[in-house]
Amino acid sequence: MGEIALIVKTKAQPGKRDELFDLYREMLAPRAEENDAQEVVVWSADQHDPDAFYLFEIYRDGEAMGANAAAPWFAEYMAKAGPLLAGEPEVGMATPRWSKGI
């Protein structure tokens, strides 16, 4: 299996997006920086909805993505992030076909 892209749209509880971003930077960003199998990671704040944000990741393969999802530190992050979220995220998975700048 080749590269896999994960596209996640999520909403925070009203006024909690920055708190979620800070939690992401503290708990997940350092892991992403150390993980060569997680080739691209972009956390983006929606410009029109102050509670929405997007996460775009490209993994070397599905196995690498699965390893991240099953890691105990990810469960720890989700336990802290869950109360700050406004429902389930929308998750899409895709096969990268072309890109610029990565």
Secondary structure, 3 states (H helix, E strand, C coil): CCCEEEEEEEEECCCCHHHHHHHHHHHCHHHHHHCCCEEEEEEEECCCCCCEEEEEEEECCHHHHHHHHHCHHHHHHHHHHHHHECCCCEEEEECCCCCCCC
